[in-house]
Amino acid sequence: VQRNVAAEQLRELVGRLTENVAVADSVVVTGPPADTIVRKANEIDADLILIGAGERSRFDRFSMGPVATAVL
């Protein structure tokens, strides 16, 4: 059930973000986040990976979280 809900939310988000952008596919997978993101990006030869910015720092900036750092 949770996977279906996540997949539907992802489809809605993709629709809003990709009005003028070609998207190969959106998927919901399980596994260690950074490794899974990188593996899937390599599988589909992704040109772009979008990752949420996380929390604002005390200097009112967004800093990368551990998953974004690991993906880089």
Secondary structure, DSSP 8 states (H G I E B T S, - for coil): -HHHHHHHHHHHHHHHH-TTS---------S-HHHHHHHHHHHTT-S-------SB-TTS-B---HHHHHH-
